[in-house]
Amino acid sequence: MSRLVGLLGQPVAGSLSPRMQNAAFAARALDLVYVPLEIAPEGLARAVAGLVSLGFVGANVTIPHKQAVVSFCYEADGDSVNTLVLREDRVVGHNTDREIVAGIEAERVCLIGAGGAAAALLPALPGEVLAFSRSGDWPPDASDCDLIVNATPVRDELLVEPRPEQTVVDLAYNADGSPTALVAAARAAGCREIVDGLEALVRQGAVSFELWTGVEAPLGVMRAALGLGRGA
């Protein structure tokens, strides 16, 4: 019988993680199945306990649970996690979102968002970070920044206008693969580097895969599953 890996969030219907991770499991001939689990905030504690009792290998965690789930971990990598690994009935939380910005250099960062995704990226961001959210400083001002990071779910509204000399990282994505407003503007501006939401999904998902399985992630397969290219 196949063992399970879950995705805890609300909503999860539009997530491409099941497509990507199930393709990766198949490519490595692993008897694992990745399943989306729609969980309301008030049901999170029961859901995590259910992962343990049902013998799940682990799970990803997405909006709005990345910070709240830390309370139900035996140990956690910071105050915001996106990956759970279950070992001997213990839930360990990991922050693989950090991989999204690994290797990117910047002196000043415009970070848009104040939720779990922003909190997860913050320890890995280079240079001085200027944080913007609708509950604080708004609108975002990236005029003196060389890196713009959208850590919100906003896809269709251009929250800040990128310039050619800037790097843009957008965690949001459209399920049909079309560019978000920020990515479209960054491409039009000729930004020096662009990490769109699908590439971000691959970067964090590959590390999650390796934590669950102990096997090297098939990056080419994962990218191909999202329409980003072919590979093995």
Summary of the structure (lengths in Angstrom):
residues: 232
radius of gyration: 17.4
end to end distance: 25.9
largest distance: 54.7
contacts: 789
relative contact order: 0.15
helix: 33%
strand: 22%
